[in-house]
Amino acid sequence: MKLLWRARRRNTLVTWPQAVDDRLERLVAAGLAAHENVNRSQLLAALVVNAEVSPEHVAALLQAYRSMSADALDNTSGSGTPEDWPEVRHPGPRRNAHRPKPRRGAQKGGSADDLGDS
């Protein structure tokens, strides 16, 4: 049996308010705190798959979302303290916070104090 989560993929670009993205981050962190190997894509797919497919239910979801104030998600709570949850890590290069940024125009092998005057 082929599992749905391993089926052919389709990329989708989604734009939404920053508060919604922050909420998704908290949901992923909650999954990690529950010892699930989860990422944003899997979580969104799970939410879509488990949503009730009826015009009335979809309309109710949309109306609830569209009537929320901009700060409605600021103080939402759940079980556990998000500060105790694992940090959500994203793919891609990571910059070491302790490594200085490369300077523009820096020459290999020379120092910034080396002006070439001897």
N, C-alpha and C positions, 0 to 999 in steps of 0.2 A: 504494500500500500504506500503510495506516495503521499507524504505529509504536506498539508497546505502551506506551512511556513517555509517549505523548501521548494515550492513551485516556482515557475518562471516569474521573474521580477519585472516591474514596470516602475520607472522613475516618475515622481510627481513633485512638482514645485508647489509649495504651499506658502502663502504669506498670511500672517495674522499678527495681532497685537503682541507686543513684548510680554505682557502679563500672561497671555496664553502660552507662549513659549516657556516662560518661567514655570508655569504650572506643569507643563510636559516634563521639564527637568525634575521637578519634585516627584512626579509620578514614576519616572525612571529610577530616581534615587530610592523611592519606596519599594520598587521591585527588587533593587539590589539589596536593600535592607532585609527583604524577605528571602534572600539567598537565591534569587532568580538571576539567570544570565540573560539580561534584557538590554535592548537598545531602543532608541526612539522609534525606529521603523517597526520593530516587532510590537511595541506597545500600541502604536497607532493602528496597526493592522488588527490587533486583538480587540481594540475598542470598536472598530468598524464592523468586524465580523460578529461581535456580540450585541450590536445595536439592533433594536427592534425595527423591522422594515414595514412600516405602515405610514400612510400619509398623516394620520393624526399624531403619531408619536414624533415623526420628523418635524412636523409643524410646531409641536410643543417644544421640542429642543431648540429650534430656531428662534421661537418667540422668547424663550427664557434667555438665550444668549444675547439676543438683540436688545433686551430690556435691562441687562446688567449695567451697573455703573462702572466707570473706568477703574475704580479701586476695589471692585467686588472681590477680587481674588487675593488681595493683599493679606487678609487675615484669615484665610481658610485654614482649617486645622484637620488633622487626621489622627490616626493612632501613631504613637511614638513622636519623638522630637526630631524634626529634620536635621538638626545640628548633629545628631548621633548617627545619621545615615551615611553610607559611603558616598564619596565624591563621584559624580558622573564624569567619566573620561570620554573625550571625543577623539575620533581618529584624526590623523594628520600630524604634521610636525609640531613639536612642542619646544618652546623657547625656555631655556634654563634661566630662571629668574636671577641667578647669581652670575651669569656670564654677561659681560658688558656687550653692548651693541657694537657692531663693527663701525669704525669711523669712516666717513666718506673720504676718499682720496688717500687713505693710509697705504703706504708702500710696504711690500713684502720685505721682511728682513731689516727694515729700518724702524726707528722709533719716531714718535711725533716730535721729539726734541731735535732730531737730526735734520737740519735745514740744508745740508750740503756745503756749508761754509767751513773750510779747513784752514 
